[in-house]
């Protein structure tokens, strides 16, 4: 691309006065058809560093800094203080003080040409890639976290106590105690290694997720505008930016539009966007408005700049080098786990206190030889290890990481594990329309000039209205930021690519259908641009005539006579009819002449607009006006020009016509809305479109399901004072517009938030933000989708912000989750978000019966009733840390149950991960069954070998009532009983795993094997692993004395299978009752 094609850059102006208004300026919408490519994203989600923006400058941010709450000022002050502390690092920078000519000379830049590709390659080698240095690693601290994180400290303390029980307390030293201590140390080490591996694995998964989105920006090289990855930007590059972009490097502004502003809050703490300027006025580099700093966002406008610093040399990088990341905040699910652990530890301490009391007050005095101090300490350690679920922290991280990886395969990118766990609780989805519910492939289907409406095809063939249509065509072509891609010029018009947002592309393609675009644009030379924004809801371009032909083609005959080509300017404007029509006083008729906008003509225009809107079409009004000398006193290069222009365009506009634009609904959307509704998630549309248009599209999407006559409006909301929750007045649907939102009181918000189907039309960014906050304030877990600059505040404020992969940089940065595919991916995201919570409940329900309940009672009966401890402390540790752990981790891979999306969303304030229902089920059903069966098998075997229960009961180690041969072999007999108890638990846990795989469905409906949708083959190696562990500690002679175990009779391998089948059958009957009687007592107590 030659320099003269560089979008009308005025290189003949002095450097300090240049302004640029180039053709690729875009509002909040994105260029269609760009796939997953996005621009100007400066390492937003790639870095492994996580730093609170209010404390220091981060290398990467999860969300964009936007002033959303009352804490913003204090956060800004902290950021400012941190920046001031590091100001010495950048005191030597002078890029904000020297002239643009000096900048170009210093970096070897030719204006209008940029640098060459060869020079860029050379500089990339010299300066290195434009990436931040990795943060320092605190290896020692990380190792300590691996060793003592989770329950590592308890295991280590337990090992030390057992070592002490072996020596010096053991008299003589017990080999079993030594073995137990060694096992505890081994488990401590294994868990530490697993913690390290899991951390590495989850980091790898999250890093791969963050690297999926390519990051590109536009630079000028060899005289052409090209796209390059952000890491390959080098000093001296001429960088293009526009609204929604994040700067990938520090730049000195060369050309900026008058409305160019940057959000610097993440860097300097300034809560309001700062205007960009060319003139260097500030002496402080951090305050210089002629400098754009890496990581800051362009919130409006557009421009170009020369890259002056990259990588660690930027302000961003300099401060990041001196910053250490603080500890990560705990997620809600981690807090739930901590709450569960607190309950378990409280129970453990209570049981230990009871045992200590009984031992000290009774056993120590009445039976001093029964439980010496070393045995007593080992029993206390056994209870502690038995009660604490050692495998839970590992299972938690594994579950979240596994789910994040699965979601990535489904083209859903979660930026943090917290997002994964929060998804399952979403109850309200506030969805943007364009590009989310619709394809963002807009096409003009209808056009109206004067009082006549016709299809776009008829307009192209019309002859009697040709003059009026030509004037409309010129407004559509001139007031347009789109450009046809020259590489597609030879294709049919419908297939030619247009570089613009979807709206501009549709209007430009329609204008081209009426005649050559280049001819229309060549008639007028651009003077000033005001791009579309969600507040004004219109775009303006001011142009000067290039020839007399310009006037003849663009204006009515009566206007041509009064237009001075050398002095007057042509104002073309397009935007929302409800905003622009009240500003109009005249209209171009079918004859091409200007006529007064009478009430009759205005009524006709309103009827056409309403008819198209009711059909779901987006309606734009195109108008014009002549600017005479003295109408606007400011110069176009002056910052005041924009304000004067907006005021000037507030009256006496001439309507050139209307266009009706169709943006087809995505075909999968109605089904997605139906599934979400079945899952208890209320889907609501939040759009800037006209009310009737929004309602029609909502009905097409399935968001509104009732007849239009049954849809409520603002008038149906009660104006009662107070905060009493109000119910919907007439039906379940309501459509409300932005101006009405402003007038809502608390009572009306209460009523509005109770509607099942809500459409918010004509909303501004501030109103979107308020909608999110109002729903959250009423106990809803809110997800928000959006892709534009105006969506960023609400995306950040929502519990989960969702952006498409083609969204603007600022929207993707503000979002917690990125959808690389279609809107239908939200269903999968919701399903796997709920699966995380579901699987963790299953894991806990699995480990409680054997790993806690059934292990506790042998110790308690030994202390209270004087029975021998029928399960050795060593084998308790084996169950907790080995045989149960493998299956618990395998349960993290469970597939979602078929009814997962038919359940209501989880209430984060009421629905706990571990509640009384889960503990009641775990203890009373599998817990009691496994405990009773294990006790029965052990004592039955002892009874069959003449070791009667009556002798053991209340014996406290005195077995004098047993035959002499039994007394002589009591240790081996009790070891055999301990092994039987152990094997019984291990085998029955296999069936407990099958039972806990599902919370509601039958195992036959949700089989573990040979069904692709439900299978979990990882259970098989987990079961085999538990079997191998049982064989190792029961059948290896050298380990039997250590484990206090023995070989197990064959019958006692098969009897637990029968008991396990009985357990599974009982649970199947319970689930069947829950499904059959959903309001019954079993359903109310179901976990």
LUMMI-180074 format. One record per residue (C-alpha): x, y, z negated. Coordinates in steps of 0.1 Angstrom, whole numbers, plus 5000, padded with zeros to 4 digits. Layout:
N
XYZ;...
This chain:
1087
500050005000;501450335010;501850624987;499050825004;496650544997;497350554960;493850664951;494251034958;497151094933;497851464935;501651454936;501851814948;500651944914;503152024887;503951724865;502351874834;499051954852;498451634872;495151444867;494251124884;490751004893;491450694913;488950464930;489350164906;487950344876;485450114860;483050154831;482349874806;481649614832;484349384847;485349314882;483449004895;485148694906;488348734887;488148404871;490248384839;492548674848;492448984827;494649284825;496649484800;496349244771;499549294752;500048964734;496749004717;496248634709;499548474717;501748564687;502048334658;502248624634;499148734614;499449064597;496749284582;496549604603;495949814573;499249704558;501549724588;501849714625;501149364636;502649184665;499149054674;495649134663;492648904660;490349204663;490549554675;490649834649;487350024650;485950234622;483050014610;482650074573;483450304544;486850144538;488150264571;489650584557;491550414530;492850154555;493850434578;495750604550;497650274543;498550234579;499750594581;501850544550;503450234564;504150404597;505750704579;508050474560;509450344593;509550684611;513350694609;513450404633;511950604661;513250954653;515750924681;513150884708;512751184731;510451054759;507651294746;509951594749;511551574783;509851654816;508351404839;511151474865;513751384838;511751064830;511750964866;515451044869;516350854838;514550534849;515250564886;511550594896;510350734929;506850894925;504350724946;506650424952;507550304918;510650074915;511549794939;510949424932;514649364932;515249644907;512449494885;514149154885;517449314876;515849514847;514049204834;517349034831;518849344815;516149434790;514649084785;510948994786;508349234773;507549004743;508049064706;510748874687;509348584666;508748664629;511348544604;510748204590;510948144553;511947784554;512447734517;509047884509;507447664535;509047354522;507747434487;504247474501;504547134519;505746974487;503447124461;500447224483;497247034479;497646794450;501346744453;502046904420;499646664402;501246364418;504746484408;503646554372;501946214371;505146044384;507246214357;504846114330;504845754342;508645754344;508645864308;506245584299;508645344315;511645484297;512145584269;508545514256;508245164270;509444914245;510344704264;510244904297;507444784318;508244694354;504644784364;505145144351;508445174370;506645054402;503745294396;506145584391;507945494424;504645474443;503545814430;506845964441;506545784475;502945914479;504246264469;506846254497;504546104523;501846364516;504446644519;505646504552;502046474564;501346834553;504346944574;503246734604;499646854601;500847214599;502947174630;500146994648;497447254640;499947534649;500647364682;496847324690;496147694681;499147814701;498047624731;494647774728;496048124726;498148064757;495247974779;494248334788;496748484813;497748844806;498249064835;498549434842;498749654874;502049824883;503350004913;506349834930;507649884965;504850144971;502149884965;499849824935;500549464923;499449244894;502249114871;502248924838;502549164809;505848994797;507349094831;506749464828;510049654827;511150004818;510550234848;507350054860;504450274870;501550134850;497850174859;495350164831;491550224827;488850194801;489049864782;492749804788;495349764761;498749904768;501449634771;504349874766;505050234756;504450474785;504750834793;501550954809;501951074845;498351114856;495251094833;491551164838;490051434817;488051174797;491050944790;491150854753;493050594732;492150414700;495350434679;493850334646;495750004645;499050204648;498650544632;495450504612;493550774632;489950664630;488750854661;490050804697;492751044707;492651234740;495551164764;497351464780;500251524803;501651834786;504151744758;503251964728;503851754697;507351714683;506551394664;506751094687;504050914668;501651204673;502551284709;499451264731;501551244762;502750894750;500750574752;501950324727;501949944731;498849784714;496650084717;493350074737;492050304764;488550354752;487550574782;488950724814;491950604834;495350704846;498950604852;502250624833;505950544834;506950254811;509650384788;509950104762;509249734762;509449444737;511149524704;512049874717;508449994715;507050154684;504949844680;508049624682;510349834660;507949834631;507049474635;510649374631;510549524596;507249364586;506649034569;503348864572;501248834540;499648514529;496648414549;493248464533;491348154524;488448064547;484948004533;485247634538;488547624519;486847804491;484147534492;486847274489;488347454459;484947464443;484547094448;488047024434;487247244404;484147034397;486146714400;488946844378;486446954352;484946604352;488446454350;489446664321;486146584303;486846214307;490446254296;489246444265;486846164257;489545894261;492046104241;489446134213;488545764213;492245664214;493345904187;490345864164;489545494167;491945274188;495145424173;493845344138;491845024142;493844854170;497345004170;498844734192;496144744219;497045064237;500545194229;501545544239;503145444272;499945254283;497745544271;499745794292;499545564323;495745544318;495445924316;497545954348;495345694365;492145874357;493646204370;494846044402;491545854406;489446164402;491346394425;490746324463;494346344475;493346294511;490846574512;493146874521;494746664549;491246574562;490146934561;492947064582;492746764605;489046804610;489347174619;492247114642;490646824659;487447024665;489347324678;491147094703;487846934714;486347284719;489347384740;488747094763;485247224767;486647564777;485847724744;488747904727;488547974690;491248224679;491248094643;490247774624;487848004604;485848054635;485347674640;483947634605;481647944607;480047844640;477847574623;476047834601;475048074629;471348154627;471048464650;472648504685;472648854698;473448824735;474449084760;472749044794;475049134822;477648864828;476348654799;472748564807;473148674843;475748604869;477048964871;476748924909;474449224916;472749284950;470549574961;467249424972;464949724973;465350094981;462950394979;463250734996;460550994990;457450804982;458250495004;459650174990;461149905012;463449605011;467149665017;466949465049;464049685062;466149995052;468949875074;466549845104;464550165097;464650445123;461950685112;463550735078;467150725090;468051085080;466851035044;468550695042;471850845055;471851105028;471150825002;473950615018;476450905014;475650954977;476050584971;479350574989;480850894975;479750844939;481350504937;484550374922;484550054944;486949974972;486649694998;489549454996;491349495030;492249125030;488549035035;487749305061;487049055089;484448855069;480748915070;479649205048;478048975022;481348785018;483749085016;485349134983;484849464965;487249574938;484749734913;482349654886;479249474896;476949774898;479249984920;479949684942;476249634948;475649994957;478750014979;477749704998;474249845003;475650175016;477849975040;474849795053;473450135064;476650245082;480450255080;481650345045;484950505055;483250755077;480850855048;483750885023;485951075048;483351355049;484151445013;487351484994;487251394957;487751674932;486651524899;485251194886;483151124855;482950754851;479750574839;479550524801;476950364779;476150704762;475550924793;474250634814;475250814846;478350864867;479351184886;481751264914;482451624925;483751654961;484651924986;483651905023;486351805048;484451935079;481252085091;480051735099;480051665062;477251905057;475151795086;475251425075;474851475038;472451765033;469051875045;468952145071;467852395045;470852315023;473352335051;472552695057;473352785021;476452565017;479852735021;482352465030;485352655016;483852744983;480952524974;481252174960;479051864964;477951684931;476751324936;475351154906;473850804900;472450654868;469350544848;466050694862;464750764827;467750974820;468151154854;464551194866;463751464839;466651654852;465351664888;463351944903;463351834940;463251524961;464451424996;461351315015;461051055042;461751325067;465151405052;464151745040;464051865004;460651904988;459552014953;459251724928;455551764922;453651564895;452251344922;455751264936;457151204902;454250964893;454950774925;458650744916;457750624881;455450364895;458150234919;460650224890;458250044866;457249794893;460849704900;461749694863;458849464856;460349224882;463649224862;465449454886;467949714875;466950054889;469350334897;468450684907;470850864931;470751244933;472851534943;473351904937;475452184951;477952364928;478352724938;481252944927;480753064891;478452774882;481352604864;484052844852;486652584841;489152424865;488752054872;492152004856;490952164823;489451954795;486452184793;485452104829;483751774819;481551934793;480452214816;479751964844;477551754822;475652064811;475352174848;473951844858;471251864833;468752044856;467752104892;469051784906;467751664940;466451304941;467951124971;466350784963;466150474941;467750134945;466549814929;469349574919;468949204912;471449024889;470348664891;469948474859;472448194853;470547874861;471647704829;470447984806;466847874800;467947534789;470547674767;468047904750;465647604745;468347404728;469447694706;465747754696;465547384687;468647424666;467047704646;469147974662;467148284673;468548414705;467948784711;468849004740;470749334734;471149534766;471349884780;468749814807;465349984809;462649834787;460549664814;463649524831;464949384799;461549224791;461249064825;464748914824;464148794788;461048614800;463048464830;465748344806;463248194781;464048434753;460448564754;457948274757;454648444753;452448634778;453448994783;450249114767;451248944735;454549104732;454749354703;456249694704;457449964680;453950054671;453349714657;455949754630;454649854596;455750184582;455350074546;457950204522;460049974501;462049654510;459249394509;459749144537;457149194563;455848934588;455448994625;452149184632;450649014663;452948744677;456548614676;457948844703;458849214703;460649454727;462149764712;464250044728;467250234716;465450564708;462950364687;465750194668;466850534655;463450584638;463150244621;462850244583;463749964559;460349814560;460249804598;463749654599;462449384575;459649304598;461749324630;464349084616;461648824610;460548804647;461548484665;462048664699;463449014701;464749214730;466649544723;466649764754;468450094762;470950044733;474050234727;477250094711;476350254678;472850094680;474349754688;476549784658;473549874636;471549584649;474349344639;474649504604;470849494598;470549124606;473649044585;472249244556;469149024556;471148704551;471548594587;474848454601;475148664632;477048574665;477348844691;478248804728;479649094749;482249164775;482449544778;484249824760;480949934744;480449584729;483749584709;482449744677;479549504674;481749204683;484049294655;481249344630;479449014638;480348704618;481448554651;482148774682;482048594715;483448724747;483748564782;487148504796;486448774823;485649034797;487549354790;490749334770;489149524741;486149284740;488348974741;490549124714;487549204692;486048864697;486648554676;485848314704;486348324741;484148134766;486148034797;483147874813;479547964814;477048064787;476147694783;479447644764;477747814734;475747494729;478947284726;480547544703;477547534680;477447154681;481147114671;480947394646;478247204628;480246884633;483047014612;480847064582;479046734588;482246524590;483746684559;480546584540;480946234553;484646214543;483746324507;480846084505;483145804516;486045874491;483945934460;482445574454;485645374454;488345634451;486745784420;483645624405;484645254408;488145334396;487145534366;484945264349;487745004344;489645254323;486545384305;485345034296;488844944284;488945234260;485245234248;484444864248;487844704244;487644514277;490844454296;491444704323;490244494351;491744724378;495444804374;496545164375;498945074403;496144944425;494045254417;496845464433;496945234463;493145284469;493245664465;496445734485;496545454510;493645234518;490945504516;493045784532;493345624567;489545574570;488845924556;491046074584;489445854610;486045994599;487246334610;487046204646;483346114643;481146224672;478146444665;474846274657;472146304683;469946514660;472646754650;471147034670;467646964658;468547064622;468247414609;471547614605;473347594573;472647864547;476147964536;474848104503;472747804494;474047494513;477247384496;479647144511;479346934479;476146964460;474146754436;472546554464;475846434478;477246344444;474046174434;474045964465;477745884463;477545774426;474145614425;474145424458;477545304471;479245404438;477145184415;476744904440;480544884446;481344914408;478844654397;479844404424;483544444417;483044404380;480844104386;483343934409;486243984385;484443864354;482743584372;486143454383;487443484348;484443304334;484943024359;488442984344;487242974308;488043334301;484543414289;483043764289;482043714253;485743684243;486743994263;483844214250;485044434222;488344234220;490844534223;493544284234;492644014209;491743704229;491943454200;488443324209;489643184242;491242844247;494942834240;495842774277;493843074286;495543284260;498943174273;498043264309;495943574300;498243804319;498243614352;494443564349;493843924344;496144014372;494143784395;490943954383;492444294390;493344184426;489844054431;488344394419;490844564443;490044354473;486244374466;486544754467;488744764498;486344534518;483144704506;484545044516;484644924552;480844894551;480545214532;482445384560;479945244585;477045374563;478445724558;479245764596;475745904599;473646114576;470246054593;470545804622;470745434621;474045264627;472345084656;471345424671;474845564665;477145254669;480845294661;482045084691;481145034728;479145354731;481045634747;478845904731;479145774695;482145544693;485045604670;487745344677;490045504651;488045334624;489344994636;493145064630;492145244597;490344924585;493344714597;495644944578;493644894546;493644524551;497444514556;497944724524;495744484505;497844184517;501144354510;500244424473;498444104466;500443844485;504043954484;505443784453;508044054445;505344324444;502744124424;504244194389;504644564399;501144594411;499644374383;498044174411;497943824425;496743624454;493043634460;490943334466;489443304501;485943324489;486543664474;487443804508;484043694522;481843764493;482544144494;481544134531;478144004520;477944274494;479044534520;476244424544;473744464515;475044814508;474744904545;471244754546;470144954516;471445274531;469845184565;466445154546;467045484529;467745664562;464645504578;462545634549;464045974554;463245974591;459745824585;458746064556;460646384562;458946554533;459246264509;461346244478;464146054495;464346334521;464546604495;467446414478;469146314510;472746444513;
